Amino acid sequence: MSVSTVSKKSIDIKIQPVEKSRLADIDMSNVGFGRIFSDHMFVCHYANGKWETPEIVPYGKMELSPSFSAIHYGQAIFEGMKAYKGEDGEPLFFRPDENWKRMNHSASRMCMPEIPHALFMEGLHSLIELDKAWIPDNDKGQLYIRPHMFATDEFIGVRASDTYTFVIFTCPVSFYYKDPVKLLATKEYSRAAIGGTGNAKAAGNYAASLFPDKLAKSQGYDNVLWLDARLHQYIEECGTMNVFFVIDDAVVTPIPTGTILGGVTRDSVLKLLKDNKNILGLNSVELRRVSIYEIEDAYMQGTLREAFGTGTAATIAPIAKIGFAGKDMNLSDERPISTWLYKQLYGIQTGKIYDPYNWVVKF
Ligand SMILES: Cc1ncc(COP(=O)(O)O)c(C=O)c1O
């Protein structure tokens, strides 16, 4: 295993530990996703143009004003990352710098202050150090980490807030999707347009996806497969993951045009695919526009071998079915490429497989 180590500590963090951990009350073999929260949270306020002294406090309710500008005008962004249990029981992180960079990309797009590297990483490290007993065993799950920032000016009127709160909390999780995913491609709704906020992890993007997702669910699908906002033809991504298609001996994924989220998993999968083309019997790995009609044609010709999503929460999620224009494309249960990717990536993330990329970080 190759693991990068991050040295510590250049900032002071006030730590108020819980009097008694809640961990003993949790059934770690049945954590689900996103409902159980670990003992502590990291909190840092921004005011007068600077970040104040951060704190780690017991996870719990925060004071909220009804006039917080985040609630009205949506200045709220977040990240999603995970800590895995290494072979020695210590936490391993997967490319945390990428989440920090993307958080700051989202911050700048939403007119919010950037988060200094040390604040993000040392906050993360101190929090996980305190709550590392909450990381599930690798056969049961991982510790999902949710850094987020929201605007806290008590002000009504559309302008960027002057004050913000940056919080990190964590939850032990197992699978986001228990079964292969069923997606519905629709021409009726769009997730993001060129020039919009699609490549920022902005809370409002997810709010806007809820109604179309609800319609998809009412028809027996899990999520929408988003198409481009102009021609309603080119595949973009899914609400929680980037998407890949195996057509003949090529793997194809949509090229980013500013409307899809630049997934850390997507980027890692592209690298793994490119470096292992021969082992996988692939001729090419292609980043390009992918039309839903091309997918339909490949399905009709019998050359659509696999489709899968990639994401921190979703991991490598096989796609079982794609609905489009009143018809379903039912994909094979044979999934050699996504099965290999899942094992390879998870092996690297958990320190069981050699990491030639220095993706895995131990604080
Ligand atoms: C809209 C969207 N696309 C893609 C992804 C996958 O990104 P990542 O691999 O960084 O988790 C996510 C999850 O964060 C997402 O919310």
The ligand as an SDF file (V2000), in Angstrom:
LIG
                    3D

 16 16  0  0  0  0  0  0  0  0999 V2000
  -24.5680   15.6960   -9.0450 C   0  0  0  0  0  0  0  0  0  0  0  0
  -23.4370   14.8050   -8.7000 C   0  0  0  0  0  0  0  0  0  0  0  0
  -22.6890   14.3000   -9.6970 N   0  0  0  0  0  0  0  0  0  0  0  0
  -21.6450   13.4910   -9.4480 C   0  0  0  0  0  0  0  0  0  0  0  0
  -21.2900   13.1600   -8.1510 C   0  0  0  0  0  0  0  0  0  0  0  0
  -20.0850   12.2950   -7.9040 C   0  0  0  0  0  0  0  0  0  0  0  0
  -19.0190   13.0480   -7.3990 O   0  0  0  0  0  0  0  0  0  0  0  0
  -17.9020   12.3720   -6.4780 P   0  0  0  0  0  0  0  0  0  0  0  0
  -17.3600   11.2280   -7.2650 O   0  0  0  0  0  0  0  0  0  0  0  0
  -16.8900   13.4360   -6.2440 O   0  0  0  0  0  0  0  0  0  0  0  0
  -18.5760   11.9330   -5.2360 O   0  0  0  0  0  0  0  0  0  0  0  0
  -22.0470   13.6580   -7.0930 C   0  0  0  0  0  0  0  0  0  0  0  0
  -21.6780   13.3470   -5.6960 C   0  0  0  0  0  0  0  0  0  0  0  0
  -21.0250   14.1240   -5.0720 O   0  0  0  0  0  0  0  0  0  0  0  0
  -23.1310   14.5040   -7.3570 C   0  0  0  0  0  0  0  0  0  0  0  0
  -23.8590   15.0140   -6.3720 O   0  0  0  0  0  0  0  0  0  0  0  0
  1  2  1  0
  2  3  1  0
  2 15  2  0
  3  4  2  0
  4  5  1  0
  5  6  1  0
  5 12  2  0
  6  7  1  0
  7  8  1  0
  8  9  2  0
  8 10  1  0
  8 11  1  0
 12 13  1  0
 12 15  1  0
 13 14  2  0
 15 16  1  0
M  END
$$$$
